[in-house]
Every structure is written in C-alpha cells, then in structure tokens.
C-alpha cells in the first residue's frame, strides 16, 4: 500500500477532487439529456440550457483542477468556488422551471 504524501495526507483531497469531477460530469450529462429528447424540436430555451450546462461543466472542472493542484485558498479561488456553487443552483432552477413547459 503506497504511503500518503506528506502534503496530502489521507484520502480527503482525492475525494474532494473526485466530487468536482462528478459535478462537471453531471453538467455534461444533463446538457446532453436536454438535447437528446427526440420527440421535441430544438427550442432556444432548450439549446440555451444545454450550452449553459456545458459551459458550467468546463468552469467547474477548471475550478476543481485549480483547487486540486494545492493552491492556497485565495480570495480569487474562493470567488470561483462560490461562482461554481451559484452556477449549479441556477442551472438546477432553470432546468426545473423548463421541464413543465417541455412536455
């Protein structure tokens, strides 16, 4: 069993990095699912939500990678983390608001 690195003890940093990756993957999957509805035509709202999901996935992956590199939690990184949380909440709210009108 490999010994943990002194600057990254335990599995907590790895779990955190995996959580950022899962969040980015969830954005990609949700964006693709919005586009994969074959019985509907492409509306501007549907395409806009899918594009927003893909942009949010890139942003979340970038913030997660930056955080995983071990950079100190500076004010700029904290702002990006808060922006990623806000993007997640806004996308969830927008997708939930869109769904009743999609049927």
C-alpha positions in Angstrom: 0.0 0.0 0.0 1.6 3.3 -1.0 2.2 5.8 1.7 0.3 9.1 1.6 2.3 12.1 0.5 3.2 14.4 3.4 1.5 17.4 1.8 -1.7 15.5 1.0 -2.4 13.2 4.0 -5.4 10.8 3.8 -7.9 10.4 1.1 -9.9 13.7 1.7 -8.1 15.7 -1.1 -8.8 12.8 -3.6 -12.4 12.6 -2.6 -12.8 16.3 -3.0 -11.2 16.2 -6.4 -13.5 13.4 -7.5 -16.5 15.3 -6.3 -15.6 18.3 -8.5 -15.1 15.8 -11.4 -18.5 14.2 -10.7 -20.2 17.6 -10.7 -18.7 18.5 -14.0 -19.7 15.2 -15.5 -23.3 15.7 -14.2 -23.4 19.0 -16.0 -22.3 17.4 -19.3 -24.8 14.5 -18.9 -27.7 16.9 -18.1 -26.8 19.1 -21.0 -26.8 16.1 -23.4 -30.0 14.8 -22.0 -31.7 18.1 -22.7 -30.6 17.7 -26.3 -31.5 14.0 -26.6 -35.3 14.4 -26.4 -36.2 13.1 -29.9 -39.9 14.0 -29.8 -39.3 17.7 -29.4 -37.9 20.3 -31.7 -35.0 22.3 -30.7 -36.1 25.5 -29.0 -33.9 28.4 -28.0 -34.5 27.6 -24.3 -33.5 24.0 -24.7 -30.4 24.7 -26.6 -29.5 27.6 -24.3 -29.8 25.4 -21.2 -27.7 22.7 -22.9 -25.0 25.2 -23.8 -25.1 26.7 -20.3 -24.6 23.2 -18.8 -21.6 22.6 -21.0 -20.1 26.0 -20.1 -20.7 25.3 -16.4 -19.1 21.9 -16.7 -15.9 23.4 -18.1 -15.9 26.1 -15.4 -16.5 23.6 -12.6 -13.8 21.3 -13.9 -11.3 24.2 -14.1 -12.1 25.3 -10.6 -11.8 21.8 -9.3 -8.5 21.3 -11.1 -7.1 24.5 -9.7 -8.2 23.6 -6.2 -6.7 20.1 -6.5 -3.3 21.5 -7.5 -2.9 22.6 -3.9 -3.1 26.3 -4.4 -3.8 28.3 -1.3 -7.4 29.2 -1.0 -7.0 32.8 -2.1 -9.8 35.3 -2.4 -10.0 34.7 -6.2 -10.3 30.9 -5.8 -13.0 31.4 -3.1 -14.9 33.6 -5.5 -14.6 30.9 -8.2 -15.8 28.3 -5.8 -18.8 30.4 -4.9 -19.5 31.1 -8.6 -19.4 27.3 -9.3 -22.0 26.8 -6.5 -24.2 29.6 -7.9 -23.9 28.1 -11.4 -25.0 24.7 -10.1 -28.0 26.2 -8.3 -29.0 28.4 -11.2 -28.8 25.6 -13.7 -30.9 23.3 -11.4 -33.5 26.1 -11.0 -33.6 26.9 -14.8 -33.9 23.2 -15.8 -36.6 22.6 -13.2 -38.5 25.6 -14.5 -38.1 24.5 -18.1 -39.3 20.9 -17.6 -43.1 21.6 -17.1 -43.1 23.5 -20.4 -41.2 20.9 -22.3 -43.9 18.3 -22.3 
